[in-house]
Amino acid sequence: MSRRDWLWLALVPAIIYCKGLVHASDKRRLPTTAQRQTQTVTTSYDTINGRSCYRSIAGMNQFMKDLAANYPDLVTMETIGESYIKKNGNNNDGRSPGYDIYALNITAANSTRQSSEKGKLLITSGIHAREYTPTELLARFIEMLIDGYNNNNAQITSILQHTEIHAVIHVNPDGRYMAENFSSTYWRKNMNPSGCKNEDFYGVDINRNFDFLWGDESGASSNPCADEYHGTGPNSEEETQALVNYAMRVFPESQRRSDPEKQMDDALGDDIMGMYVDIHSTGEYIYYPWGHRDKTSPDDDAYQAIARKMSHYNGYDLWASGFDFVYPVSGDSSDYMYAVMGVSSMGLELGFNFYDNCDTFEKDILPSNLDVLLYAASIAGRPFSLAKGPDVLDVTVVKIDGELIVTAEISDGVMVNSLNAEPDHLTGDQDIVKVVVYLDVHPDDFQEGDLSWEMSPLDGEFDSSEEVVEVSLSMRDLSASRHVLHVQAIDFDGYLGPVKSVSIEVEKEETNSLSNYPTSAPLITALPTSTSQSPNPTISPTLTTAEPIGILTEAAPPSKPNTTLEPSSDPTTTSSSPNPSQSPSLTTPSPTLHPKTTSFPTTLSTATTTTPFTSIPSNTPTNVVSSSLSTNFPTAGQTLPINVSSQSTTTEVEDIRNKNSSSAVVSGLRLMMMTACVLTSWMLYQLS
């Protein structure tokens, strides 16, 4: 063959790989957490006939009891009420035996935070009995949390130390018994006869029975035999009362509305705590208030931000005013939790069938929605505020020559603006102005004396809604143990985003590595930094050794800040100013679990080194740790938690302590293939 023929033959694999890189970059969706590990589990829990992936009502109740018994430091279980038949002793010709209604609280008991200091997330499923997928999704999510915590997943551990995740898997257990054992009825409601003479259609729709705009027949029915029958009065049903009373104990009393219907047009504001998620099927929608009318709520900007970011993971459309408002629903749990309880309230409609087959559930519904629920948990402390802030899309740590090179990808717009064929949202176009990494302390727990450092943009300045930032940490002064890095960013409007956590292992020999930096404290070098005071700093070729800074705190919308400071030989701590027009300064907050300041800190540099920053040499052995490697979530095949007595478990989890880990090999191969992409251009030139 001619030289030209050989060149074309060599180009084929490079062209294919380069096309794949372009396609992956264009899609702009993060891989789901459920796709990042391998795990197999077997179980003996009872399942629904013909649907082996779904636990039956009996199997699910036993599952919850096993969780509470096997994980007392993570899971508590309580009876919050009784079903209609259990309460009234009417078994309707033996159709249902009657059930207790159970709630689980999943949180780290060894956290330094008290219950009153933790965020609250309440998730419900099974309100409509014939919807098989919601209850199993919620159970798998609980398993994911327990498994992640027990395997030191940094993100899940951080969430469970700062958040209580409450779950009512079966709100309507009587109806679920009917849907499982008499599937041809497609039973939806509870088992209260309530005036309907037809035994195949009686019952009250619990999701039309809540005491907010109850009886509004534009979104409910007064016909006792109708699917949407609202009952004889607001909160008339045992199941409704159980959920309402439990929510009153979970969410802050101070946020409840005294006259919800008259206060419908009053915004809750950014500072509320607590989030409610109700899971249903079908339709592949994400919904939020208002549901009773085709009109936006006064907190619509925040609701859109949350819903859009959820859609980033599962690709669902929005059932909401201004999008696809399918039909009105009155007296439902979602509007009630927002209007009455004063918390953020979201809903999911999974899949396209009430009895979705196991293949669809395991491969599609489950993996895409586990991340949705985890995102909800990550913002439950301040959902309306955190959803408006920038997201930490990824954190990667590379070990090299005694240093930890921490790199983070930050975006204010990628997640919120990924909604199918919709224009960008107004909360997604602010510049990133600050990113801080915290060592072994969550930002919300930061106190004087804790360590945190500013990260610097690789292009030299914060001038975009998307940034890649980096900082270098000397391992010389770290203890030989597992450490956790928490990364949080703030945008130009002053909104903090959710915290991203990743763990690292520091070996004893690494703490004795040679270092050019002082040993009095763990030091961070900003990569690169600027000594310019102008609004448009330029890249400096030198490293700046930075003193640990204070906590990154949410600010009032500032003027465009100067994001770097000139190195100072005499650093001082300056008080924050309530004037947003002033340059942000370092704040050293007094010890508190909920620091509230009106400004955010900047790095005060103490010295400069003469060593220029260069990229990592291609021939230097490295140890790569990525946030995607520290996850330990259930795959589509997982059905049960680890160490439950009625099951056996085999788990394969990548060990990030292995210096020759497969992640480093993959990174090297990717670098080689990307080099091939560059060579492709040269070859095409030679062929021209």
C-alpha positions as CSV (number, residue, x, y, z in Angstrom):
1,M,0.0,0.0,0.0
2,S,1.0,3.6,-0.6
3,R,2.0,6.0,2.2
4,R,-1.3,7.7,1.8
5,D,-3.2,4.4,2.3
6,W,-1.3,3.6,5.5
7,L,-2.1,7.1,6.9
8,W,-5.8,6.6,6.3
9,L,-5.7,3.2,8.0
10,A,-3.9,4.6,11.0
11,L,-6.5,7.4,11.2
12,V,-9.5,5.1,11.7
13,P,-9.2,4.4,15.5
14,A,-8.2,7.9,16.3
15,I,-11.1,9.4,14.4
16,I,-13.6,7.1,16.2
17,Y,-12.2,7.9,19.6
18,C,-12.1,11.6,18.9
19,K,-15.7,11.5,17.8
20,G,-16.6,9.8,21.1
21,L,-14.9,12.5,23.0
22,V,-16.8,15.2,21.2
23,H,-20.1,13.3,21.7
24,A,-19.4,12.9,25.5
25,S,-18.5,16.5,25.9
26,D,-21.6,17.7,24.0
27,K,-24.0,15.6,26.1
28,R,-22.9,17.4,29.3
29,R,-24.5,15.0,31.7
30,L,-22.6,13.5,34.6
31,P,-22.5,9.7,34.9
32,T,-25.0,8.5,37.4
33,T,-23.7,7.4,40.7
34,A,-25.4,4.0,40.2
35,Q,-23.1,3.4,37.2
36,R,-19.9,3.8,39.2
37,Q,-19.5,0.5,41.0
38,T,-20.1,-3.3,40.8
39,Q,-22.2,-5.0,43.4
40,T,-24.2,-8.2,43.6
41,V,-26.8,-9.1,46.3
42,T,-29.1,-12.0,46.9
43,T,-32.1,-11.8,49.1
44,S,-34.9,-13.9,50.7
45,Y,-37.5,-11.1,51.1
46,D,-40.9,-11.7,49.7
47,T,-41.5,-10.1,46.3
48,I,-44.6,-9.3,44.2
49,N,-45.8,-12.2,42.0
50,G,-44.4,-11.8,38.5
51,R,-42.2,-8.8,39.5
52,S,-39.2,-10.2,41.4
53,C,-37.5,-6.8,41.6
54,Y,-40.3,-5.3,43.7
55,R,-40.6,-6.3,47.4
56,S,-44.2,-7.0,48.5
57,I,-45.8,-5.1,51.3
58,A,-44.9,-8.0,53.6
59,G,-41.3,-8.1,52.3
60,M,-40.9,-4.4,52.6
61,N,-42.2,-4.3,56.2
62,Q,-39.7,-7.0,57.2
63,F,-37.0,-5.1,55.3
64,M,-37.6,-2.0,57.4
65,K,-37.5,-3.9,60.6
66,D,-34.2,-5.6,59.6
67,L,-32.7,-2.2,58.8
68,A,-33.6,-0.8,62.3
69,A,-32.3,-3.9,64.0
70,N,-29.0,-4.2,62.1
71,Y,-28.1,-0.5,61.8
72,P,-29.2,1.1,65.1
73,D,-26.7,4.0,64.7
74,L,-28.1,4.9,61.3
75,V,-31.8,3.8,61.2
76,T,-34.6,4.3,63.5
77,M,-38.1,3.0,62.8
78,E,-41.4,4.1,64.3
79,T,-45.1,3.5,63.8
80,I,-46.7,6.8,62.8
81,G,-50.3,5.5,62.3
82,E,-52.6,2.8,61.2
83,S,-54.3,2.0,57.9
84,Y,-58.1,2.4,57.6
85,I,-58.7,-1.3,58.1
86,K,-56.2,-1.7,61.0
87,K,-57.9,1.3,62.7
88,N,-61.5,0.5,62.1
89,G,-61.4,-3.3,62.2
90,N,-63.3,-3.7,58.9
91,N,-61.4,-6.1,56.7
92,N,-63.8,-5.8,53.8
93,D,-64.3,-9.6,53.3
94,G,-60.7,-10.4,54.0
95,R,-59.2,-8.2,51.3
96,S,-56.6,-6.7,53.5
97,P,-55.4,-7.7,57.0
98,G,-54.8,-4.0,58.0
99,Y,-51.4,-2.5,58.6
100,D,-49.3,-0.2,60.7
101,I,-47.8,2.7,58.8
102,Y,-44.0,3.0,59.4
103,A,-41.5,5.8,59.1
104,L,-37.7,5.5,58.9
105,N,-35.2,8.1,60.0
106,I,-31.8,7.6,58.4
107,T,-29.1,9.8,59.9
108,A,-25.6,9.4,61.5
109,A,-26.2,9.1,65.3
110,N,-22.5,9.9,65.9
111,S,-22.7,13.3,64.3
112,T,-21.8,16.3,66.4
113,R,-25.0,17.9,65.4
114,Q,-28.2,17.5,67.3
115,S,-31.5,16.8,65.5
116,S,-32.5,20.4,65.6
117,E,-29.3,21.4,63.8
118,K,-29.7,19.0,60.9
119,G,-31.5,19.5,57.6
120,K,-34.7,17.6,57.1
121,L,-35.7,15.6,54.0
122,L,-39.0,13.7,54.0
123,I,-39.7,11.3,51.2
124,T,-43.0,9.4,50.7
125,S,-44.1,6.8,48.3
126,G,-47.0,4.4,47.9
127,I,-49.8,7.0,48.3
128,H,-51.3,5.5,45.2
129,A,-51.3,1.8,45.7
130,R,-51.0,0.6,42.1
131,E,-47.7,2.3,41.5
132,Y,-45.0,-0.4,42.0
133,T,-41.8,1.5,41.2
134,P,-41.9,4.4,43.8
135,T,-41.7,2.2,46.9
136,E,-38.9,0.1,45.5
137,L,-36.9,3.2,44.4
138,L,-37.2,4.6,47.9
139,A,-36.1,1.4,49.5
140,R,-33.1,1.2,47.1
141,F,-32.2,4.7,48.0
142,I,-32.2,3.9,51.7
143,E,-29.9,0.9,50.9
144,M,-27.6,3.2,49.0
145,L,-27.3,5.5,51.9
146,I,-26.5,2.7,54.4
147,D,-24.1,1.0,52.1
148,G,-22.3,4.3,51.3
149,Y,-22.0,5.3,54.9
150,N,-20.7,1.8,56.0
151,N,-18.1,1.9,53.2
152,N,-16.9,5.4,54.0
153,N,-18.4,7.2,51.0
154,A,-17.4,10.8,51.7
155,Q,-20.4,12.4,50.1
156,I,-23.0,10.1,51.7
157,T,-21.3,10.3,55.1
158,S,-21.3,14.1,54.9
159,I,-25.0,14.2,54.1
160,L,-26.0,11.8,56.8
161,Q,-24.0,13.7,59.4
162,H,-25.8,16.9,58.5
163,T,-29.2,15.7,57.4
164,E,-32.1,13.6,58.6
165,I,-33.7,11.6,55.8
166,H,-37.1,10.5,56.7
167,A,-38.9,7.9,54.6
168,V,-42.5,6.6,54.6
169,I,-42.3,3.9,52.0
170,H,-45.9,2.7,52.2
171,V,-48.3,5.6,53.0
172,N,-51.3,3.4,51.8
173,P,-50.5,-0.2,52.9
174,D,-54.1,-1.4,52.6
175,G,-54.4,-0.3,49.0
176,R,-51.0,-1.8,48.2
177,Y,-52.1,-5.2,49.5
178,M,-55.0,-4.9,47.0
179,A,-52.8,-3.8,44.1
180,E,-50.4,-6.7,44.7
181,N,-52.9,-9.5,45.3
182,F,-55.6,-8.4,42.9
183,S,-53.5,-6.7,40.2
184,S,-56.3,-6.6,37.7
185,T,-58.1,-4.0,39.8
186,Y,-55.2,-1.5,39.5
187,W,-56.2,-0.4,43.0
188,R,-55.3,3.3,43.6
189,K,-57.1,4.5,46.8
190,N,-57.3,3.4,50.4
191,M,-59.8,0.8,51.6
192,N,-62.5,3.2,53.1
193,P,-65.9,2.3,51.5
194,S,-67.0,5.9,52.2
195,G,-70.3,5.8,50.3
196,C,-69.4,3.9,47.1
197,K,-71.6,0.9,46.5
198,N,-69.3,-0.7,43.9
199,E,-66.7,-2.9,45.7
200,D,-64.2,-2.5,42.9
201,F,-64.1,1.3,43.0
202,Y,-64.5,2.4,46.6
203,G,-61.9,4.2,48.7
204,V,-60.5,7.7,49.2
205,D,-57.7,9.2,47.1
206,I,-55.3,10.1,49.8
207,N,-53.6,12.5,47.4
208,R,-56.8,14.6,47.2
209,N,-57.5,14.5,51.0
210,F,-54.9,17.0,52.4
211,D,-56.1,20.2,54.1
212,F,-55.1,22.7,51.5
213,L,-57.8,23.7,49.0
214,W,-59.5,20.5,49.9
215,G,-62.7,20.0,48.0
216,D,-61.7,22.1,45.0
217,E,-63.3,20.0,42.3
218,S,-61.2,21.5,39.5
219,G,-58.5,19.0,40.8
220,A,-60.6,16.4,42.7
221,S,-63.9,14.7,42.7
222,S,-66.9,14.4,45.1
223,N,-68.0,11.1,43.6
224,P,-67.1,8.4,46.1
225,C,-66.5,5.9,43.3
226,A,-64.1,8.2,41.3
227,D,-60.4,7.6,41.3
228,E,-59.9,11.2,42.5
229,Y,-62.5,11.1,45.3
230,H,-61.4,13.6,48.0
231,G,-63.1,12.0,51.0
232,T,-65.7,13.4,53.4
233,G,-63.5,16.2,54.7
234,P,-59.9,17.5,54.8
235,N,-57.4,15.1,56.4
236,S,-60.3,12.7,57.0
237,E,-58.3,9.5,56.3
238,E,-56.2,7.7,58.8
239,E,-53.3,7.5,56.3
240,T,-53.5,11.3,55.7
241,Q,-53.5,12.1,59.4
242,A,-50.5,9.8,60.0
243,L,-48.4,11.6,57.4
244,V,-49.5,15.1,58.4
245,N,-48.8,14.5,62.1
246,Y,-45.4,13.0,61.3
247,A,-44.5,16.0,59.0
248,M,-45.4,18.3,61.8
249,R,-42.8,16.7,64.0
250,V,-40.1,16.6,61.2
251,F,-40.3,20.1,59.9
252,P,-39.8,23.4,61.9
253,E,-42.9,24.7,63.5
254,S,-41.7,28.2,63.0
255,Q,-42.1,27.8,59.2
256,R,-45.8,26.8,59.2
257,R,-48.3,29.2,57.7
258,S,-51.1,30.4,60.0
259,D,-53.5,31.0,57.1
260,P,-52.2,29.1,54.1
261,E,-54.9,30.0,51.6
262,K,-54.5,33.7,52.3
263,Q,-50.7,33.5,52.2
264,M,-50.4,31.7,48.9
265,D,-48.8,34.7,47.2
266,D,-46.2,35.2,50.0
267,A,-42.8,33.8,49.2
268,L,-41.1,31.6,51.7
269,G,-37.8,33.0,50.8
270,D,-34.3,31.6,50.5
271,D,-33.7,30.9,54.2
272,I,-36.2,28.0,54.8
273,M,-35.0,24.6,55.9
274,G,-36.5,21.3,54.9
275,M,-37.6,19.5,51.8
276,Y,-40.4,17.1,50.9
277,V,-40.4,14.7,47.9
278,D,-43.4,12.6,47.0
279,I,-42.7,9.7,44.5
280,H,-45.4,8.5,42.0
281,S,-45.7,7.0,38.6
282,T,-46.3,7.4,35.6
283,G,-45.2,9.9,32.9
284,E,-41.5,10.8,33.6
285,Y,-42.2,14.2,35.1
286,I,-40.8,16.4,37.9
287,Y,-43.5,18.5,39.4
288,Y,-43.8,21.2,42.1
289,P,-46.3,23.9,43.3
290,W,-48.6,25.0,42.2
291,G,-50.5,21.8,41.4
292,H,-54.0,23.1,41.9
293,R,-53.8,25.8,39.3
294,D,-51.7,26.7,36.2
295,K,-49.9,29.5,37.9
296,T,-46.4,29.8,39.3
297,S,-45.7,30.1,43.0
298,P,-44.0,33.1,44.6
299,D,-40.8,30.9,45.0
300,D,-40.8,29.8,41.3
301,D,-37.2,30.8,40.6
302,A,-36.0,28.4,43.3
303,Y,-38.4,25.7,42.3
304,Q,-37.3,25.9,38.7
305,A,-33.6,25.7,39.8
306,I,-34.3,22.5,41.9
307,A,-36.5,20.8,39.2
308,R,-34.1,21.6,36.4
309,K,-31.1,20.2,38.4
310,M,-33.1,17.1,39.2
311,S,-33.8,16.7,35.5
312,H,-30.1,16.9,34.8
313,Y,-29.9,13.4,36.3
314,N,-33.1,11.7,35.0
315,G,-34.0,13.8,31.9
316,Y,-37.6,14.2,33.0
317,D,-39.8,17.1,31.8
318,L,-41.4,19.6,34.2
319,W,-45.0,19.4,35.1
320,A,-45.5,23.0,36.1
321,S,-46.9,26.3,35.0
322,G,-44.9,27.6,32.1
323,F,-43.9,24.1,31.0
324,D,-46.2,21.1,30.7
325,F,-49.0,21.6,33.1
326,V,-50.9,18.3,32.5
327,Y,-53.9,18.8,34.8
328,P,-54.8,20.4,38.1
329,V,-54.6,18.5,41.4
330,S,-56.2,19.9,44.6
331,G,-55.8,18.7,48.1
332,D,-52.5,16.9,47.3
333,S,-49.5,16.4,49.6
334,S,-47.1,18.5,47.5
335,D,-49.1,21.8,47.6
336,Y,-49.9,21.0,51.3
337,M,-46.3,20.7,52.4
338,Y,-45.3,23.9,50.6
339,A,-48.4,26.0,51.6
340,V,-49.0,24.7,55.1
341,M,-45.7,23.3,56.4
342,G,-43.6,26.0,54.7
343,V,-41.0,23.7,53.1
344,S,-39.7,23.1,49.6
345,S,-42.0,20.4,48.0
346,M,-41.2,18.3,44.9
347,G,-42.7,15.3,43.2
348,L,-41.6,12.6,40.8
349,E,-43.6,10.7,38.2
350,L,-41.6,7.6,37.3
351,G,-41.7,5.5,34.1
352,F,-44.7,5.0,31.9
353,N,-46.5,2.1,33.5
354,F,-48.0,1.4,36.9
355,Y,-46.5,-2.1,36.9
356,D,-43.3,-1.4,35.1
357,N,-41.3,-4.5,34.3
358,C,-38.1,-5.3,36.1
359,D,-35.8,-4.7,33.2
360,T,-37.1,-1.1,32.7
361,F,-36.9,-0.5,36.5
362,E,-33.4,-1.9,36.9
363,K,-31.8,-0.4,33.8
364,D,-33.6,3.0,33.5
365,I,-35.8,4.1,36.4
366,L,-33.5,3.1,39.2
367,P,-30.1,4.4,38.2
368,S,-31.3,7.8,36.9
369,N,-33.4,8.6,40.0
370,L,-31.1,7.5,42.8
371,D,-29.0,10.6,41.9
372,V,-32.1,12.7,42.0
373,L,-32.9,11.8,45.5
374,L,-29.2,12.2,46.6
375,Y,-29.2,15.7,45.1
376,A,-32.4,16.4,47.2
377,A,-30.6,15.2,50.3
378,S,-27.6,17.4,49.6
379,I,-29.7,20.6,49.5
380,A,-32.3,19.8,52.2
381,G,-30.7,22.1,54.7
382,R,-31.5,25.2,52.6
383,P,-33.1,24.0,49.4
384,F,-34.2,27.3,47.9
385,S,-30.8,28.9,48.5
386,L,-28.4,26.1,47.7
387,A,-30.2,25.2,44.4
388,K,-29.5,28.7,43.1
389,G,-25.8,28.4,43.8
390,P,-23.0,26.8,41.7
391,D,-22.5,23.1,41.6
392,V,-19.3,21.2,42.1
393,L,-19.5,18.8,39.2
394,D,-16.4,16.8,40.0
395,V,-13.4,16.8,42.4
396,T,-10.2,15.0,41.5
397,V,-7.1,14.5,43.6
398,V,-3.7,13.6,42.2
399,K,-0.7,12.6,44.4
400,I,2.6,13.8,43.1
401,D,5.9,14.4,44.8
402,G,4.5,14.7,48.3
403,E,1.7,17.0,47.2
404,L,-2.1,16.6,46.7
405,I,-3.2,18.4,43.6
406,V,-6.9,19.1,44.1
407,T,-8.9,20.0,41.0
408,A,-12.6,20.8,40.9
409,E,-15.0,21.5,38.1
410,I,-17.5,24.2,39.1
411,S,-20.5,25.4,37.2
412,D,-23.4,27.8,37.8
413,G,-25.2,26.7,34.7
414,V,-24.5,23.2,33.4
415,M,-27.1,21.4,35.6
416,V,-29.7,24.1,35.7
417,N,-29.6,24.7,32.0
418,S,-29.7,21.1,30.8
419,L,-33.5,20.9,30.6
420,N,-34.7,19.5,27.3
421,A,-35.3,22.2,24.7
422,E,-35.9,24.9,27.3
423,P,-34.2,28.3,27.5
424,D,-31.6,28.9,30.2
425,H,-32.7,29.7,33.7
426,L,-31.9,33.0,35.3
427,T,-30.0,31.4,38.3
428,G,-27.5,29.8,35.9
429,D,-25.6,32.6,34.4
430,Q,-23.6,34.2,37.3
431,D,-19.9,34.1,37.4
432,I,-18.1,31.9,40.0
433,V,-16.3,34.2,42.4
434,K,-14.9,31.9,45.0
435,V,-14.2,28.2,45.6
436,V,-12.9,26.9,49.0
437,V,-11.7,23.5,50.0
438,Y,-12.1,22.4,53.6
439,L,-9.9,19.8,55.3
440,D,-11.7,17.3,57.5
441,V,-14.5,19.8,58.4
442,H,-17.8,20.5,56.7
443,P,-18.3,24.2,55.8
444,D,-21.3,24.4,58.0
445,D,-19.3,23.1,61.0
446,F,-16.3,25.4,60.4
447,Q,-14.9,27.1,63.5
448,E,-11.9,29.2,64.3
449,G,-8.8,27.1,64.0
450,D,-10.2,24.7,61.3
451,L,-8.4,24.6,57.9
452,S,-9.7,25.7,54.6
453,W,-8.1,27.2,51.5
454,E,-9.1,29.1,48.4
455,M,-8.8,27.4,45.1
456,S,-7.7,29.3,42.0
457,P,-9.0,29.2,38.5
458,L,-6.7,27.5,36.0
459,D,-7.1,30.3,33.5
460,G,-6.0,32.9,36.1
461,E,-9.3,34.7,36.9
462,F,-12.9,34.1,37.9
463,D,-14.7,35.5,34.9
464,S,-17.2,32.8,33.9
465,S,-20.1,30.7,35.2
466,E,-18.0,27.6,34.6
467,E,-14.5,27.3,36.1
468,V,-11.9,24.6,36.6
469,V,-10.0,25.4,39.9
470,E,-7.0,23.9,41.5
471,V,-5.0,24.0,44.7
472,S,-2.0,22.1,46.0
473,L,-1.8,20.6,49.5
474,S,1.5,19.4,51.1
475,M,1.1,15.9,52.5
476,R,4.1,16.4,54.8
477,D,2.0,17.8,57.6
478,L,-1.0,15.5,57.3
479,S,-1.5,12.5,59.5
480,A,-1.2,9.1,57.9
481,S,-4.9,8.4,57.7
482,R,-8.1,8.9,55.8
483,H,-9.0,12.6,55.2
484,V,-12.0,14.2,53.7
485,L,-12.0,17.3,51.5
486,H,-15.2,19.3,51.2
487,V,-15.5,21.8,48.3
488,Q,-18.0,24.6,48.0
489,A,-18.4,27.5,45.6
490,I,-20.2,30.8,45.6
491,D,-21.4,32.8,42.6
492,F,-21.6,36.5,41.8
493,D,-25.1,36.9,43.3
494,G,-23.8,35.6,46.6
495,Y,-25.3,32.1,46.5
496,L,-23.5,29.2,47.9
497,G,-23.9,25.8,46.2
498,P,-24.1,22.3,47.6
499,V,-21.0,20.8,49.2
500,K,-19.1,18.1,47.4
501,S,-17.0,15.7,49.5
502,V,-14.3,13.3,48.6
503,S,-12.0,11.2,50.7
504,I,-8.3,10.6,50.3
505,E,-5.8,8.2,52.0
506,V,-2.5,9.5,53.1
507,E,0.1,6.8,53.8
508,K,2.8,7.1,56.4
509,E,5.6,7.2,53.8
510,E,3.9,10.1,52.1
511,T,3.9,12.2,55.2
512,N,7.7,12.0,55.2
513,S,8.0,13.2,51.6
514,L,10.5,16.0,50.9
515,S,8.7,19.3,50.7
516,N,9.9,22.8,49.9
517,Y,7.2,24.3,52.2
518,P,7.4,25.2,55.9
519,T,6.2,22.4,58.3
520,S,4.4,24.5,60.9
521,A,1.0,23.9,59.3
522,P,-0.5,22.2,56.2
523,L,0.0,24.7,53.4
524,I,-1.9,25.2,50.2
525,T,-0.4,26.8,47.0
526,A,-2.8,28.5,44.7
527,L,-2.3,27.4,41.1
528,P,-1.9,29.8,39.5
529,T,-2.4,33.1,41.3
530,S,-2.2,36.8,40.5
531,T,-0.7,39.7,42.3
532,S,-2.8,42.2,40.4
533,Q,-5.4,44.3,42.2
534,S,-7.2,45.0,39.0
535,P,-10.6,43.5,38.2
536,N,-9.0,41.5,35.4
537,P,-6.0,39.8,36.9
538,T,-3.4,38.0,34.8
539,I,-1.7,34.7,35.4
540,S,1.4,34.8,37.5
541,P,4.1,32.2,36.9
542,T,4.8,31.7,40.6
543,L,3.1,29.8,43.3
544,T,1.6,31.6,46.2
545,T,1.7,29.9,49.6
546,A,-1.5,30.7,51.3
547,E,-2.5,30.9,54.9
548,P,-5.6,28.8,55.7
549,I,-8.7,31.0,55.3
550,G,-12.0,31.3,57.1
551,I,-15.3,29.9,56.0
552,L,-16.9,30.6,52.7
553,T,-20.2,32.3,53.7
554,E,-23.2,33.3,51.7
555,A,-23.3,37.0,50.9
556,A,-25.7,39.6,49.8
557,P,-25.3,40.2,46.0
558,P,-21.9,41.9,45.7
559,S,-20.4,44.1,43.1
560,K,-17.8,42.4,40.9
561,P,-15.2,41.4,43.5
562,N,-11.4,41.3,43.2
563,T,-10.8,37.6,43.5
564,T,-7.1,37.7,44.3
565,L,-5.0,39.7,46.7
566,E,-1.4,40.8,46.6
567,P,0.8,38.7,48.9
568,S,1.2,40.2,52.3
569,S,4.0,39.7,54.7
570,D,1.8,40.7,57.6
571,P,-1.5,39.0,57.3
572,T,-4.3,40.3,59.5
573,T,-7.8,39.2,60.1
574,T,-10.3,41.8,59.0
575,S,-14.0,41.9,60.0
576,S,-16.6,41.4,57.4
577,S,-18.4,44.5,56.2
578,P,-22.2,44.7,55.6
579,N,-21.5,46.9,52.7
580,P,-21.7,44.7,49.6
581,S,-19.8,47.2,47.5
582,Q,-16.7,46.7,49.6
583,S,-14.1,44.1,48.6
584,P,-14.7,40.8,50.4
585,S,-12.3,40.1,53.3
586,L,-11.2,37.3,55.4
587,T,-13.6,36.5,58.2
588,T,-12.7,34.4,61.2
589,P,-16.1,33.4,62.6
590,S,-16.6,32.7,66.3
591,P,-17.3,29.0,66.9
592,T,-20.8,28.2,65.7
593,L,-22.6,25.5,63.8
594,H,-24.5,27.9,61.6
595,P,-22.2,30.8,60.7
596,K,-24.2,33.7,59.3
597,T,-22.1,36.5,57.8
598,T,-22.7,39.0,55.1
599,S,-19.4,38.5,53.3
600,F,-17.1,35.8,52.2
601,P,-13.4,35.5,52.7
602,T,-10.4,35.8,50.3
603,T,-7.0,34.2,50.6
604,L,-4.4,36.2,52.6
605,S,-1.1,35.1,51.2
606,T,2.0,35.0,53.4
607,A,4.8,34.1,51.1
608,T,5.8,33.3,47.6
609,T,8.0,30.5,46.4
610,T,10.5,30.8,43.5
611,T,9.3,27.5,42.0
612,P,7.1,28.1,38.9
613,F,4.1,25.9,38.5
614,T,4.3,23.5,35.6
615,S,1.9,20.9,34.4
616,I,2.4,17.3,35.8
617,P,5.2,15.6,33.9
618,S,3.9,12.8,31.7
619,N,6.6,10.5,32.9
620,T,5.9,11.1,36.6
621,P,4.0,8.3,38.5
622,T,0.9,9.7,40.1
623,N,-1.9,8.4,42.3
624,V,-5.3,9.7,41.2
625,V,-8.3,10.0,43.4
626,S,-11.6,11.2,42.0
627,S,-14.9,11.9,43.6
628,S,-16.3,9.4,41.2
629,L,-14.1,6.7,42.6
630,S,-15.1,7.2,46.2
631,T,-18.8,6.4,45.6
632,N,-20.3,3.0,46.6
633,F,-23.8,3.0,45.4
634,P,-26.1,0.1,44.4
635,T,-26.2,-0.9,40.9
636,A,-29.4,-1.8,39.0
637,G,-29.1,-5.3,40.4
638,Q,-28.9,-4.4,44.1
639,T,-32.0,-4.9,46.3
640,L,-30.8,-5.1,49.8
641,P,-28.3,-3.5,52.3
642,I,-25.2,-5.2,53.4
643,N,-25.1,-7.4,56.5
644,V,-28.9,-7.8,56.8
645,S,-29.3,-11.3,58.3
646,S,-31.6,-12.6,55.6
647,Q,-29.2,-12.0,52.7
648,S,-25.7,-12.7,51.4
649,T,-23.6,-10.0,49.8
650,T,-20.6,-9.8,47.5
651,T,-19.2,-6.3,47.0
652,E,-16.4,-5.0,44.7
653,V,-15.2,-1.5,45.5
654,E,-12.2,0.1,44.0
655,D,-9.5,0.8,46.6
656,I,-8.3,4.4,46.2
657,R,-5.2,3.7,48.3
658,N,-3.6,1.6,45.6
659,K,-1.0,3.8,44.0
660,N,-1.1,1.7,40.8
661,S,-4.9,1.8,40.6
662,S,-6.8,1.2,37.4
663,S,-8.0,4.8,37.5
664,A,-4.4,6.0,36.9
665,V,-4.0,3.5,34.1
666,V,-7.2,4.6,32.5
667,S,-6.1,8.2,32.8
668,G,-2.9,7.4,31.1
669,L,-4.6,5.6,28.3
670,R,-7.0,8.5,27.9
671,L,-4.0,10.9,27.7
672,M,-2.5,8.7,25.0
673,M,-5.7,8.6,23.0
674,M,-6.1,12.4,23.3
675,T,-2.6,12.7,21.9
676,A,-3.8,10.6,19.0
677,C,-6.5,13.1,18.4
678,V,-3.9,15.8,18.0
679,L,-1.9,13.6,15.6
680,T,-5.1,13.1,13.6
681,S,-5.1,16.8,12.6
682,W,-1.5,16.5,11.5
683,M,-2.2,13.4,9.4
684,L,-5.2,15.0,7.8
685,Y,-2.9,17.8,6.8
686,Q,-0.4,15.4,5.3
687,L,-3.2,13.8,3.3
688,S,-4.4,17.1,1.9
